[in-house]
Amino acid sequence: MSAPRRRLAALLLAPGTAFLVLAFCSIVALLVSYSTRTEQTSTLFAPFDLGTWRVALSDGYLWSVVGVTMRLGLTVSLLTVLIAYPLAWCVHTMRRPWQAAAVLFVVFSPILVSVVVRSYGWAMLLRPGGVFGDAFDGWLYHEPGVVVALVHVELPFALFAILASVRSVPADLAPAAADLGAGPVRRFTKVLLPLTLPGVLSGAQLVFALTISAFATPALLGGGRVTVLAQTIYQNIQQLAWPLAAVQAVVLLALTLVVLTAFTLLTRLASGRSRAVAR
């Protein structure tokens, strides 16, 4: 890209980037400010106080909710990627465009429906007497039911990222590896998987971020037995416990940034290896 084009691209990106950075920093600053107040002085310019932090971080219930939230995020990310990866290859290798379009429509159709409607639909399927109620007895209002519904909701996002990575693999690479004597397992582990791993990690990263911030699906399908951080934040806001809600929001944000940073580093490492394989 020439220098004038780079300057034009930077100029076009500047307003949107500035808005996003300003909005993010403002929200984080407000959260941190409210988290250093007490419930008795929960105004913006109240005196600095870390009492809410001490109470929150010493509360075993908060850490149990954090554990459930992280477990759901990692479980849903893993299951979604395991389903999306072979599905992406199936879509990529379909010879007739209408077949791929039909599969993509079925997978992406949940995005067209409200999250409340989707969650209610899964509740109807998993309830006693429902379509899956007998086969998966006890899943409703427990973690397995929440996981299944979240995988269904997040699958399109993982598939989108992985499919883009799969389509970037040169078509003649696998046949060339076969001509050199590589078997199916070796072709997959040494050629195809390294080239598509950045897309896999990007999809897992996106699914994880969406899962740990999910509210409606855990609330409706968890039945009060599966509680995530987003629900406790909402409950504290409803009770006007703004400082405690702010502390929990900061904890959720910090955990998200740590995990997403790890995903980003792994993605960069995988991208470097994929370029080495391509060469």
Sequence and secondary structure as in RCSB ss.txt:
>XXXX:A:sequence
MSAPRRRLAALLLAPGTAFLVLAFCSIVALLVSYSTRTEQTSTLFAPFDLGTWRVALSDGYLWSVVGVTMRLGLT
VSLLTVLIAYPLAWCVHTMRRPWQAAAVLFVVFSPILVSVVVRSYGWAMLLRPGGVFGDAFDGWLYHEPGVVVAL
VHVELPFALFAILASVRSVPADLAPAAADLGAGPVRRFTKVLLPLTLPGVLSGAQLVFALTISAFATPALLGGGR
VTVLAQTIYQNIQQLAWPLAAVQAVVLLALTLVVLTAFTLLTRLASGRSRAVAR
>XXXX:A:secstr
  HHHHHHHHHHHHHHHHHHHHHHHHHHHHHHHHHTS GGG STTS    HHHHHHHT HHHHHHHHHHHHHHHH
HHHHHHHHHHHHHHHHHH SSHHHHHHHHHHHHGGGGS HHHHHHHHHHHHSTTSTTTTTTTT TTSHHHHHHHH
HHHHHHHHHHHHHHHHHTS TTHHHHHHHTT  HHHHIIIIIHHHHHHHHHHHHHHHHHHHHT  HHHHHHHTTS
S  HHHHHHHHHHTT HHHHHHHHHHHHHHHHHHHHHHHHHHHHHHHHHHHHH 
